[in-house]
């Protein structure tokens, strides 16, 4: 059904490579945009752009509070014109860029009233070209038009059906239904486009179908449901009936960038060989987000290992 392809990444504060990658999106030309969250002391947050074959293009949205800068970028999405939208937890706003990194505008205000935000995280654009935002600390989902005009909201704090507890990731499916990774409730909830509760699955734990702080939800072109089981350091895959079918724990090989680094830094290669824990090196460490392309590639941000692991769904999969 799904097999490992290759890895992109190396620990880097600038240029090619990542530092705590937390979200990923592809544009219409299959260029890959990755948010590097970095450490607050380093002030090296950014969005980097590269190809699936590790050709670095450029970066933008670097650290700062001025227009065109970010402090704690969390999620990224893209519209039909290839404009890039980025949520910032620290500044409680959404910044918009052209695909080349040119800043367009930003909007958003801190608070808990309609249209205000408190640590926005997951963002997705629906079929009507409106933007849905996971309003993390307000435990709700808000819908805006692409200019930031409030449309409606749903959800409130709690653990019963339709209630949310620090939600994080979001996905809008082909029917405009809204899937939410209900982070602290350790479950996935599904709502219709008007915010009416439809279904949920998952519970707390580390067995099949259980979650420990799920951070993202994504449905591939073939209809498989992928969940970033962040606290369990794994990705769980479900069919369209929400039945568990597979768990990924990570299969990373050395990336193209890492090979080039080790070739010119033999002392680092020697240290790596002495360490020798190559099985552990393959594994996910707090995988945060998932996306896919029309070619069956599945992209997973392996946040604490500074890389993106790429898998591929087989053609015969239904």
N, C-alpha and C positions, 0 to 999 in steps of 0.2 A: 504493500500500500504506500509506504513512505520510506525513503532511504536518505541517508546523509549524503550531501553533495560536497560542500567545502565551507571554509571559514574566512571571513573578512575581519581584520582587526589586529591591532597591537596597542599597547598602552602608550598614549601620547597626549600631551597637553595642547598640541597644535598640529595643524596640517593633517597628513594622513594618520589614521589611527583614531582611537576613542578613549574617553575617560569617563567611566560609569555611564554607558549608553542606556537610555531609558525608553526611547521610542523611535519608530522607524516608519517611513512612508516612501512610496515610489511615485514618480511622476509619469506623464504619458509617454516619455521616452525611456522608461525603466531606469532612470537615474535614481539612486538611493540617497535619501535624506535621513541622517541619524542625529538625534539630540544627544550630546555628551553633557551630562549633568555636572560632572567633575566634583571636586571637594570645594566647599565654600572658601577655604583658606587659599586655594589656588587661583580662584577667580578666572577659570579658564573654560567656562561653559561656552558652548557653540553648537551650531548645526553644520555638519560636514556633508559634502556631496561627493559621491563616488559611483563607479559602475559596479556591476556584479562581479567583474573581473579585477577589482581592486585598483582601478585607475582613479586617483584622486583628482577632483575638479576644483573645488573652492570651499570656503567656509564663511558663515555669517552669523548674526545674532549673538555676538560675543558679550562678555560680562559688562554690566553697567545698567544705569537707570534711564539713560537718555533714549529718545525714540530710536528704534532699530536695535536696541540692546536688550539683554535679558539677564535675570539674576538666578532664578530657579525654573528654567524651562522644563516642562513635564510631559507634554503631549503635542503631537504634530499631526495635521491633516492637510489635504490638498483639494482644491476645487476644480471645476471643469475647465478653468483657464490656466491651470497649473500654478495658481497662487497658493502660497504656503501660509498656514495659520498655526500659531504656536501659543499654548497656554503657559502662563508664568505664575507659579504658586506664590512667590514673594510679592510681586506687584499686583496680583489679583486682576490680571488683564489678559487680553488676547492681542498679539501682534501679527500683522499681515505683511508678507514679503512677496515680491516676484520670485520666480524660480532661480534667477541669478543672484538673489540675496538683496536686491534693492528694496529698501523699506517703503511700504505704502502708507500704513496707518496703524494705530492701535486703539483699543477701546476696553472699557471695563472699570468698575469701581468696587472698592471693598465694602462689604456689609452683608446683611441678611434679608433685605427687602427684595421685592421683585426686581430682577435685572441686576442686582448686586451679587458679588462673588466673594467667596472665602476659600482660598486655595484651590482654584480650578485645576483639574487634572485632565482626565480623558476628554477628547473632543472628536467629533465626527460630523460630516456633512451628509444630510439626508437626501432623498430623491427629489425634494423640492428646493434644493439649494439653500436650506437653512442649516445653521450650525447648532448642534446639541453639545452641551457642556456639562461634565460631571462636576457639580459644585460640592467639592469634597467635604469640607467641614460643615457645610449647611445640610449635608445628607439629602441632596435633591438633584434633579436634572433640570436644566433650563434650556429653552430653545430661543434662539435669536435669528434674525436675518443676518446676512453676511456683513452688514454695516453696523451690527451691534444693537439693533433695535429689538427690545424684548418682545417675545410672542406669547409664551406660556411656560409653566413649570409643573413638575409633578414630583412626588416622593417626599418623605419626611423621616425623621429619626425613629428607628425601632427595629424589631426583629421578626415581626409577623409578615404575612404576604403583602407585598407592595411597599413595605417599609425598608429603609436603607440605613446602613451603619458604616460611615466613611467609605462610600463607593469610590472606585478608582477608574477602571477601564470601561470602554463603551464600544459597541459595534452596531451599525444599522444594516439590517439584512435587505434582500431584494424586495421584500414586501413592506419595507419601511418600519418593520418591528425593531424595537430598541432592546439590545441585550446589554446588561450591566453586570460587571464583576463587583459584587457586593462584598467588599474587601473584609471588613471585620465580622460580617455574618457568615463568611466562608461558603458562599454560594453564588450561583448565577441566577439573575432574575430577568424575565422577558416581559416587555410591555408593548402595547400597540402604539401607533404613531400619535395617539392622543393621550398617552400616559396611563392607559388602563392596564392593570395587571393581567398577564396571560398565563405565566407558568414560572416554575423555578426548578433548579436541580442542584444537588451538592449539599454537603454538610461538613462539619469540622472533623479533621482526621488526616491520616496519611495512607489510607487504603485506596483501592480503586474507586474512583468517583467521589472521593472526599478531598477537601481542600484545606490548605493552611495559608490564608490571606491571598486569594486569587487576585492578580493585578491586571489581567487583560483577557479579552475574549475575541476570537476571530473565526470567521467561517470562510473556508477556502472555496475556490471555484467549483470543486467537486462536492461541496456540501458538508465536508467534515468540520466539526466544531473543535477548535483548539483553545485551551485554557492555560494561561501562565499560572501555574501553581507555585507562586513566588516563594512562600515560606517552606515548601517541600522541595525546592530546587529541581523542579521537573515541569514538563509540559504534558498535559493529559489530552487525549484525542477521543472524541465521541462521534457517533454517527448522527444522522438527522433525527433519530428518535431519542437522542440524548443518552444513548447507551455507550458505556465505556468500550473502546476498542483497542487502545494502545497508550503506553506511557513512554515518553522520551526523557532520558536522563542526560543526554549530551554525548556527542561523538566527535568533538572537535579535533581536527588535525592542525598542524602549524600553518598559519596563513602565509600568503605570498609576502606580505610586508614583514612578518616575523622571520621568515627564511632569509630575506635580504638583510635584516638587522643582525641575525646570528652569524651570517657569512662574514660580516665586517667587524664583529665583536666576538672573537673566538673565546675570550674569557667568560662571557655570558653563556655561550653554548656549553662550555665545560661545566659551569655551575649547574646548568639545567640537567646535564647528563648525570652529574653526581647526585642531584636531588632524586631523579629517577622515578618519581611518582607519576608516570605517564597516564595511568588509568584515571587518576584523580584529575589530571590536567584536562581530560576530555569533557568532564562533567559540567553541567550548568551550575552556576552559583547565583541564585536569585534572578532567574530569567524574568524580564519585566514586561515585554510587549511582543506582539506577533503581527506580521502582515504577510500578504502573498501577492503574486502576480498572475497574469493570465497564462503563463507557461508552466504552472504547477510548482513554482519555487515557493517555499515557506521560509520566511526570515524571522529569526528569534534573537532579540537583544539579550545577550548574556552579560548582564549589567556589571557584576563584580569581577568578571574576567576580561573586561574591556574588548569585547568582540561581538560579532554577529555570526551565529551558526545558521547555515542554510541547508534545508532539506528539500527533497523533491517528491511530489506525489506521483505515483505511477499512472500511466495512461489507462490501464484496465480498471482502475479504481472507480467505483460507482458512488 
